[in-house]
Amino acid sequence: MSNKVESELYEIVKSAGQRYIKMLEKFKPCRVGKEYLEQNLITLIASEFLAQNPKNGIAYTEIPFMNKSGHWRNRLDCFLANENAAFFLEAKKSDSFPALCRKLDSDLSRIQEGNLQDSFMNMAKDKDKDRNYEFPENVSAVVVSDFWAKSKDAHKKWESLDTLKEELTLLSKINRVSIPFGKIGEYHYFIFLGQRKNIWN
């Protein structure tokens, strides 16, 4: 286990991935030669989070938030929270490694924009509408992705980023770990996980 990504988050994603790979061995929800949608991974992570937090867990997907113009047109893939921590999560399906990293770097930027925080504070607090949610002190930005590769050493790319020809400022500064789940056919399956803690402090 990585000593950088929080153990709770790591174990939830690992358990979700173990269930996912067993499901994929039975039935693959995509056309031949196409990638699996990231919503499958989000659904399993949210389900696992609730299973491990049966009394106080919160797990929502496709949560609206304001864009920079103040319109509620953006969507966050997933929001997870318990009494100790909250995770703002964006996911991507497998892609070429450079393209995937660019997308995840962009997702980190979206999560850390002030309009997302403002939107969630707006949804949490409104005495006239019986809204009085208190966010935990520990709030994290999280990115997660499927990654399929013929090489069993593909995890090294994510953990070092040394094969990229461009500087991805946000992605390079977060804690990253790759979780391997074995092989289906010719391809090894990994989940790339990244976390930046305390984004509201």
Backbone as CSV, one residue per row, in Angstrom:
resi,resn,N_x,N_y,N_z,CA_x,CA_y,CA_z,C_x,C_y,C_z
1,MET,0.833,-1.204,0.000,0.000,0.000,0.000,0.868,1.253,0.000
2,SER,0.424,2.256,-0.685,1.149,3.515,-0.699,1.042,4.194,0.656
3,ASN,2.150,4.802,1.130,2.093,5.563,2.378,1.808,7.033,2.099
4,LYS,1.449,7.346,0.865,1.157,8.731,0.500,-0.351,8.977,0.395
5,VAL,-1.046,8.090,-0.323,-2.496,8.197,-0.424,-3.106,7.666,0.867
6,GLU,-4.130,8.332,1.379,-4.756,7.907,2.630,-5.185,6.445,2.560
7,SER,-4.943,5.704,3.643,-5.221,4.271,3.652,-6.698,3.974,3.417
8,GLU,-7.598,4.778,3.978,-9.029,4.553,3.788,-9.400,4.633,2.315
9,LEU,-8.923,5.651,1.638,-9.207,5.836,0.218,-8.600,4.704,-0.602
10,TYR,-7.366,4.363,-0.301,-6.673,3.288,-1.007,-7.459,1.979,-0.909
11,GLU,-7.874,1.617,0.304,-8.566,0.348,0.521,-9.924,0.316,-0.171
12,ILE,-10.612,1.441,-0.204,-11.910,1.507,-0.881,-11.734,1.294,-2.382
13,VAL,-10.778,1.979,-2.976,-10.543,1.837,-4.415,-10.026,0.433,-4.735
14,LYS,-9.189,-0.100,-3.885,-8.676,-1.464,-4.095,-9.807,-2.485,-4.059
15,SER,-10.700,-2.374,-3.080,-11.831,-3.306,-2.980,-12.764,-3.181,-4.174
16,ALA,-13.009,-1.933,-4.601,-13.856,-1.715,-5.778,-13.224,-2.333,-7.016
17,GLY,-11.908,-2.173,-7.168,-11.205,-2.738,-8.310,-11.232,-4.261,-8.318
18,GLN,-11.124,-4.866,-7.144,-11.179,-6.329,-7.054,-12.540,-6.854,-7.479
19,ARG,-13.583,-6.139,-7.100,-14.925,-6.539,-7.527,-15.089,-6.322,-9.030
20,TYR,-14.564,-5.219,-9.524,-14.679,-4.874,-10.942,-14.025,-5.931,-11.823
21,ILE,-12.821,-6.366,-11.461,-12.103,-7.322,-12.301,-12.828,-8.667,-12.329
22,LYS,-13.471,-9.047,-11.224,-14.253,-10.289,-11.203,-15.471,-10.170,-12.119
23,MET,-16.087,-8.991,-12.108,-17.235,-8.762,-12.985,-16.810,-8.796,-14.452
24,LEU,-15.668,-8.180,-14.762,-15.200,-8.127,-16.146,-14.839,-9.508,-16.678
25,GLU,-14.440,-10.406,-15.787,-14.138,-11.766,-16.213,-15.393,-12.501,-16.669
26,LYS,-16.552,-12.035,-16.190,-17.823,-12.672,-16.536,-18.508,-11.984,-17.716
27,PHE,-18.500,-10.652,-17.688,-19.207,-9.895,-18.733,-18.540,-8.542,-18.911
28,LYS,-18.279,-8.177,-20.168,-17.606,-6.919,-20.473,-18.622,-5.936,-21.074
29,PRO,-18.907,-4.825,-20.389,-19.966,-3.905,-20.819,-19.523,-2.886,-21.866
30,CYS,-19.026,-3.385,-22.995,-18.623,-2.477,-24.075,-18.526,-3.259,-25.371
31,ARG,-18.508,-2.536,-26.476,-18.301,-3.182,-27.774,-16.874,-3.712,-27.855
32,VAL,-16.683,-4.722,-28.671,-15.345,-5.293,-28.845,-14.380,-4.217,-29.325
33,GLY,-13.266,-4.096,-28.642,-12.251,-3.117,-29.028,-12.456,-1.736,-28.451
34,LYS,-13.532,-1.538,-27.669,-13.808,-0.231,-27.083,-13.497,-0.239,-25.585
35,GLU,-13.383,0.970,-25.006,-13.052,1.097,-23.587,-14.313,1.087,-22.728
36,TYR,-14.149,0.692,-21.485,-15.242,0.716,-20.525,-15.465,2.141,-20.025
37,LEU,-16.704,2.530,-19.843,-17.010,3.868,-19.351,-16.577,4.016,-17.891
38,GLU,-16.098,5.199,-17.555,-15.622,5.453,-16.195,-16.746,5.408,-15.159
39,GLN,-18.001,5.550,-15.610,-19.116,5.509,-14.671,-19.207,4.166,-13.950
40,ASN,-18.762,3.096,-14.609,-18.743,1.792,-13.947,-17.826,1.823,-12.724
41,LEU,-16.665,2.422,-12.893,-15.709,2.503,-11.792,-16.233,3.402,-10.680
42,ILE,-16.815,4.538,-11.045,-17.392,5.459,-10.057,-18.475,4.767,-9.230
43,THR,-19.356,4.037,-9.900,-20.448,3.353,-9.208,-19.929,2.356,-8.188
44,LEU,-18.903,1.601,-8.563,-18.348,0.604,-7.650,-17.609,1.244,-6.480
45,ILE,-16.899,2.336,-6.732,-16.207,3.031,-5.638,-17.224,3.602,-4.656
46,ALA,-18.289,4.217,-5.168,-19.326,4.776,-4.299,-19.998,3.678,-3.478
47,SER,-20.284,2.554,-4.112,-20.906,1.433,-3.413,-20.004,0.898,-2.309
48,GLU,-18.720,0.780,-2.608,-17.766,0.278,-1.609,-17.617,1.255,-0.459
49,PHE,-17.614,2.543,-0.762,-17.513,3.562,0.298,-18.690,3.447,1.263
50,LEU,-19.891,3.276,0.735,-21.075,3.144,1.591,-21.043,1.850,2.393
51,ALA,-20.524,0.788,1.788,-20.421,-0.487,2.501,-19.469,-0.383,3.693
52,GLN,-18.406,0.408,3.530,-17.440,0.569,4.612,-17.817,1.685,5.584
53,ASN,-18.824,2.475,5.240,-19.313,3.552,6.112,-20.831,3.459,6.217
54,PRO,-21.364,2.356,6.772,-22.802,2.121,6.737,-23.627,3.106,7.555
55,LYS,-23.039,3.723,8.570,-23.807,4.607,9.449,-23.735,6.079,9.050
56,ASN,-22.584,6.498,8.529,-22.430,7.938,8.278,-21.887,8.263,6.888
57,GLY,-21.926,7.298,5.986,-21.373,7.538,4.660,-22.309,8.313,3.741
58,ILE,-21.723,9.165,2.919,-22.442,9.908,1.878,-21.751,9.602,0.549
59,ALA,-22.529,9.252,-0.455,-21.955,8.999,-1.780,-22.950,9.436,-2.849
60,TYR,-22.586,10.480,-3.590,-23.423,10.985,-4.677,-22.600,11.040,-5.965
61,THR,-23.277,10.891,-7.075,-22.613,11.027,-8.378,-23.291,12.108,-9.200
62,GLU,-22.538,12.664,-10.155,-23.050,13.691,-11.076,-23.666,14.872,-10.314
63,ILE,-22.876,15.464,-9.424,-23.346,16.586,-8.615,-23.130,17.887,-9.381
64,PRO,-24.151,18.731,-9.481,-23.993,19.986,-10.221,-23.162,20.999,-9.448
65,PHE,-22.424,21.821,-10.173,-21.778,22.981,-9.562,-21.632,24.083,-10.603
66,MET,-21.432,25.293,-10.116,-21.410,26.461,-10.992,-20.144,26.524,-11.842
67,ASN,-20.301,27.002,-13.074,-19.126,27.328,-13.870,-18.673,28.746,-13.524
68,LYS,-17.671,29.244,-14.192,-17.119,30.553,-13.845,-18.083,31.696,-14.128
69,SER,-19.109,31.414,-14.930,-20.120,32.437,-15.213,-21.276,32.405,-14.221
70,GLY,-21.217,31.474,-13.274,-22.262,31.388,-12.267,-23.433,30.506,-12.637
71,HIS,-23.351,29.802,-13.771,-24.426,28.909,-14.199,-24.142,27.488,-13.702
72,TRP,-25.180,26.803,-13.253,-25.019,25.460,-12.697,-25.009,24.423,-13.818
73,ARG,-23.957,24.436,-14.601,-23.876,23.555,-15.761,-22.760,22.512,-15.654
74,ASN,-21.877,22.664,-14.694,-20.806,21.693,-14.513,-21.293,20.514,-13.679
75,ARG,-20.589,19.406,-13.796,-20.907,18.219,-13.009,-19.623,17.620,-12.432
76,LEU,-19.692,17.265,-11.157,-18.612,16.520,-10.509,-18.974,15.042,-10.568
77,ASP,-18.010,14.194,-10.919,-18.309,12.770,-11.065,-18.818,12.146,-9.770
78,CYS,-18.182,12.482,-8.648,-18.554,11.801,-7.406,-18.128,12.607,-6.179
79,PHE,-18.989,12.600,-5.167,-18.687,13.199,-3.866,-18.878,12.136,-2.797
80,LEU,-17.816,11.867,-2.040,-17.840,10.892,-0.951,-17.501,11.603,0.348
81,ALA,-18.191,11.255,1.429,-17.877,11.881,2.713,-18.336,11.003,3.864
82,ASN,-17.593,11.086,4.962,-18.025,10.570,6.253,-17.695,11.640,7.281
83,GLU,-17.727,11.317,8.548,-17.527,12.344,9.565,-16.089,12.838,9.634
84,ASN,-15.158,12.105,9.016,-13.741,12.458,9.109,-13.152,13.077,7.842
85,ALA,-13.715,12.772,6.695,-13.095,13.205,5.440,-14.137,13.356,4.338
86,ALA,-13.813,14.216,3.374,-14.637,14.378,2.171,-13.725,14.278,0.951
87,PHE,-14.225,13.626,-0.091,-13.445,13.412,-1.306,-14.239,13.905,-2.519
88,PHE,-13.645,14.840,-3.258,-14.207,15.304,-4.523,-13.486,14.534,-5.626
89,LEU,-14.234,13.700,-6.331,-13.605,12.708,-7.192,-14.005,12.882,-8.655
90,GLU,-12.993,12.853,-9.522,-13.195,12.838,-10.964,-12.535,11.583,-11.531
91,ALA,-13.181,10.968,-12.529,-12.687,9.722,-13.092,-12.563,9.817,-14.604
92,LYS,-11.663,9.018,-15.146,-11.487,8.922,-16.592,-11.306,7.467,-16.987
93,LYS,-11.747,7.154,-18.211,-11.532,5.813,-18.740,-10.123,5.720,-19.328
94,SER,-9.674,4.505,-19.558,-8.334,4.266,-20.070,-8.115,4.977,-21.402
95,ASP,-6.900,5.476,-21.580,-6.523,6.203,-22.791,-5.024,6.046,-22.955
96,SER,-4.457,6.645,-23.989,-2.998,6.668,-24.064,-2.485,7.388,-22.818
97,PHE,-1.322,7.017,-22.348,-0.856,7.574,-21.074,-0.736,9.100,-21.100
98,PRO,-0.131,9.700,-22.126,-0.049,11.172,-22.131,-1.413,11.851,-22.155
99,ALA,-2.342,11.326,-22.976,-3.680,11.923,-23.057,-4.417,11.782,-21.738
100,LEU,-4.287,10.628,-21.113,-4.939,10.391,-19.828,-4.432,11.358,-18.767
101,CYS,-3.141,11.566,-18.715,-2.555,12.472,-17.722,-3.008,13.910,-17.938
102,ARG,-3.113,14.334,-19.197,-3.597,15.689,-19.473,-5.032,15.857,-18.974
103,LYS,-5.868,14.845,-19.202,-7.261,14.922,-18.761,-7.358,14.959,-17.235
104,LEU,-6.564,14.159,-16.564,-6.612,14.121,-15.100,-6.056,15.410,-14.497
105,ASP,-5.061,15.991,-15.141,-4.534,17.275,-14.686,-5.618,18.349,-14.803
106,SER,-6.371,18.318,-15.902,-7.469,19.264,-16.098,-8.561,19.046,-15.044
107,ASP,-8.831,17.783,-14.717,-9.829,17.478,-13.683,-9.418,18.039,-12.328
108,LEU,-8.146,17.926,-12.003,-7.664,18.485,-10.739,-7.893,19.986,-10.683
109,SER,-7.686,20.642,-11.806,-7.925,22.085,-11.873,-9.385,22.409,-11.608
110,ARG,-10.285,21.633,-12.209,-11.726,21.852,-12.006,-12.110,21.684,-10.539
111,ILE,-11.596,20.634,-9.914,-11.960,20.354,-8.525,-11.510,21.483,-7.599
112,GLN,-10.371,22.079,-7.911,-9.802,23.073,-6.998,-10.227,24.506,-7.306
113,GLU,-11.086,24.674,-8.300,-11.582,26.019,-8.596,-12.519,26.496,-7.493
114,GLY,-12.495,27.780,-7.242,-13.317,28.354,-6.182,-14.795,28.177,-6.403
115,ASN,-15.225,28.118,-7.676,-16.659,27.988,-7.938,-17.204,26.638,-7.493
116,LEU,-16.369,25.593,-7.478,-16.839,24.307,-6.967,-17.054,24.385,-5.454
117,GLN,-16.085,24.967,-4.748,-16.245,25.118,-3.303,-17.459,25.990,-2.977
118,ASP,-17.599,27.095,-3.692,-18.750,27.980,-3.461,-20.070,27.231,-3.682
119,SER,-20.114,26.401,-4.722,-21.333,25.658,-5.030,-21.683,24.670,-3.920
120,PHE,-20.679,23.958,-3.442,-20.952,22.977,-2.392,-21.308,23.651,-1.068
121,MET,-20.711,24.791,-0.783,-21.094,25.521,0.418,-22.530,26.028,0.294
122,ASN,-22.915,26.414,-0.925,-24.282,26.853,-1.184,-25.275,25.719,-0.954
123,MET,-24.910,24.518,-1.384,-25.789,23.363,-1.210,-25.848,22.907,0.246
124,ALA,-24.782,23.173,1.005,-24.693,22.681,2.382,-25.408,23.572,3.382
125,LYS,-25.454,24.876,3.140,-25.950,25.829,4.137,-27.111,26.668,3.599
126,ASP,-28.260,26.504,4.207,-29.416,27.358,3.920,-30.459,27.074,4.990
127,LYS,-30.476,27.898,6.037,-31.359,27.653,7.178,-32.824,27.641,6.788
128,ASP,-33.203,28.441,5.790,-34.603,28.497,5.375,-35.051,27.213,4.679
129,LYS,-34.090,26.457,4.192,-34.423,25.221,3.464,-33.897,23.984,4.192
130,ASP,-33.656,24.121,5.489,-33.213,22.995,6.313,-31.925,22.353,5.805
131,ARG,-30.984,23.190,5.421,-29.673,22.699,5.001,-28.639,23.213,5.995
132,ASN,-27.970,22.288,6.675,-26.991,22.714,7.678,-25.862,21.685,7.790
133,TYR,-25.318,21.309,6.631,-24.249,20.308,6.593,-22.905,20.948,6.893
134,GLU,-22.122,20.284,7.733,-20.768,20.735,8.049,-19.762,19.824,7.352
135,PHE,-18.919,20.397,6.511,-17.897,19.606,5.847,-16.812,19.199,6.840
136,PRO,-16.266,17.999,6.695,-15.135,17.599,7.534,-13.933,18.517,7.289
137,GLU,-13.026,18.541,8.220,-11.835,19.391,8.070,-10.945,18.888,6.937
138,ASN,-10.898,17.578,6.756,-10.048,16.973,5.738,-10.823,16.839,4.427
139,VAL,-10.538,17.723,3.474,-11.196,17.713,2.161,-10.137,17.475,1.084
140,SER,-10.366,16.463,0.243,-9.361,16.084,-0.756,-9.897,16.137,-2.177
141,ALA,-9.009,16.461,-3.094,-9.259,16.284,-4.527,-8.709,14.915,-4.911
142,VAL,-9.512,14.140,-5.630,-9.111,12.780,-5.998,-9.349,12.569,-7.489
143,VAL,-8.375,11.969,-8.165,-8.553,11.536,-9.548,-8.298,10.041,-9.622
144,VAL,-9.071,9.379,-10.460,-8.968,7.924,-10.573,-9.217,7.533,-12.024
145,SER,-8.538,6.475,-12.466,-8.693,6.052,-13.858,-8.392,4.572,-14.017
146,ASP,-9.148,3.944,-14.930,-8.755,2.635,-15.446,-7.486,2.808,-16.278
147,PHE,-6.670,1.759,-16.330,-5.562,1.765,-17.287,-5.255,0.328,-17.669
148,TRP,-5.330,0.060,-18.973,-5.032,-1.264,-19.512,-3.722,-1.197,-20.285
149,ALA,-2.835,-2.148,-20.047,-1.530,-2.117,-20.703,-0.993,-3.537,-20.880
150,LYS,-0.218,-3.740,-21.917,0.399,-5.051,-22.128,1.575,-5.286,-21.192
151,SER,2.161,-4.200,-20.686,3.295,-4.317,-19.769,2.824,-4.358,-18.319
152,LYS,3.357,-5.289,-17.552,3.009,-5.362,-16.136,3.687,-4.255,-15.326
153,ASP,4.608,-3.544,-15.961,5.315,-2.444,-15.287,4.709,-1.084,-15.591
154,ALA,3.505,-1.059,-16.143,2.867,0.209,-16.523,2.643,1.122,-15.330
155,HIS,2.550,0.542,-14.138,2.325,1.358,-12.944,3.439,2.367,-12.713
156,LYS,4.635,2.052,-13.181,5.773,2.933,-12.953,5.585,4.286,-13.644
157,LYS,4.878,4.280,-14.775,4.629,5.530,-15.493,3.847,6.509,-14.622
158,TRP,2.802,6.008,-13.981,1.930,6.863,-13.177,2.638,7.362,-11.932
159,GLU,3.401,6.521,-11.302,4.017,6.893,-10.037,5.204,7.829,-10.217
160,SER,5.803,7.827,-11.408,6.957,8.708,-11.634,6.669,9.860,-12.601
161,LEU,5.787,9.619,-13.579,5.477,10.594,-14.642,6.701,10.963,-15.473
162,ASP,7.769,10.181,-15.379,9.013,10.581,-16.045,9.000,10.327,-17.556
163,THR,7.950,9.652,-18.067,7.881,9.442,-19.514,7.138,10.569,-20.238
164,LEU,6.553,11.486,-19.472,5.815,12.586,-20.102,6.774,13.628,-20.660
165,LYS,6.429,14.179,-21.822,7.265,15.196,-22.450,6.829,16.609,-22.071
166,GLU,5.748,16.697,-21.308,5.250,18.012,-20.907,5.094,18.066,-19.402
167,GLU,5.137,19.241,-18.852,4.974,19.448,-17.415,3.495,19.627,-17.094
168,LEU,2.987,18.759,-16.245,1.607,18.856,-15.777,1.661,19.271,-14.315
169,THR,1.522,20.554,-14.094,1.827,21.150,-12.796,1.051,20.533,-11.654
170,LEU,-0.257,20.408,-11.795,-1.079,19.904,-10.699,-0.861,18.416,-10.466
171,LEU,-0.833,17.640,-11.545,-0.680,16.198,-11.426,0.653,15.818,-10.787
172,SER,1.691,16.575,-11.091,3.021,16.253,-10.564,3.139,16.501,-9.066
173,LYS,2.200,17.266,-8.506,2.302,17.640,-7.089,1.418,16.807,-6.155
174,ILE,0.599,15.920,-6.721,-0.288,15.138,-5.862,0.349,13.791,-5.503
175,ASN,-0.192,13.146,-4.494,0.227,11.802,-4.131,-0.425,10.823,-5.104
176,ARG,0.377,9.906,-5.657,-0.110,8.998,-6.693,0.272,7.560,-6.368
177,VAL,-0.625,6.648,-6.694,-0.332,5.223,-6.563,-1.081,4.474,-7.654
178,SER,-0.483,3.410,-8.168,-1.111,2.543,-9.155,-1.407,1.202,-8.490
179,ILE,-2.644,0.728,-8.633,-3.047,-0.523,-7.998,-3.244,-1.578,-9.082
180,PRO,-2.457,-2.666,-9.080,-2.595,-3.713,-10.103,-3.664,-4.739,-9.720
181,PHE,-4.360,-5.260,-10.730,-5.426,-6.229,-10.466,-5.314,-7.486,-11.324
182,GLY,-4.169,-7.707,-11.932,-4.002,-8.915,-12.717,-4.247,-8.686,-14.194
183,LYS,-4.473,-9.769,-14.896,-4.499,-9.747,-16.356,-5.776,-10.376,-16.893
184,ILE,-6.360,-9.731,-17.899,-7.474,-10.304,-18.652,-7.056,-10.336,-20.115
185,GLY,-6.980,-11.519,-20.677,-6.496,-11.639,-22.051,-5.040,-11.205,-22.138
186,GLU,-4.762,-10.290,-23.058,-3.382,-9.834,-23.260,-3.020,-8.640,-22.381
187,TYR,-3.987,-8.099,-21.656,-3.769,-6.815,-20.984,-3.789,-6.924,-19.461
188,HIS,-2.883,-6.185,-18.844,-2.872,-6.012,-17.398,-3.794,-4.847,-17.048
189,TYR,-4.522,-5.006,-15.947,-5.456,-3.961,-15.530,-4.948,-3.271,-14.274
190,PHE,-4.939,-1.927,-14.322,-4.528,-1.098,-13.188,-5.597,-0.043,-12.915
191,ILE,-5.641,0.418,-11.686,-6.357,1.654,-11.382,-5.321,2.668,-10.934
192,PHE,-5.303,3.811,-11.622,-4.449,4.927,-11.221,-5.231,5.787,-10.234
193,LEU,-4.617,6.079,-9.107,-5.270,6.849,-8.052,-4.367,8.002,-7.632
194,GLY,-4.941,9.193,-7.528,-4.179,10.358,-7.076,-4.987,11.170,-6.088
195,GLN,-4.302,11.763,-5.119,-4.989,12.530,-4.085,-4.192,13.768,-3.708
196,ARG,-4.894,14.886,-3.581,-4.330,16.084,-2.964,-5.181,16.418,-1.751
197,LYS,-4.558,16.401,-0.600,-5.296,16.593,0.658,-5.452,18.076,1.005
198,ASN,-6.444,18.340,1.843,-6.644,19.666,2.452,-6.726,20.786,1.411
199,ILE,-7.546,20.593,0.404,-7.606,21.590,-0.674,-8.361,22.859,-0.257
200,TRP,-9.089,22.819,0.859,-9.820,24.002,1.309,-9.096,24.748,2.409
201,ASN,-7.918,24.324,2.769,-7.172,25.006,3.837,-6.197,26.030,3.271
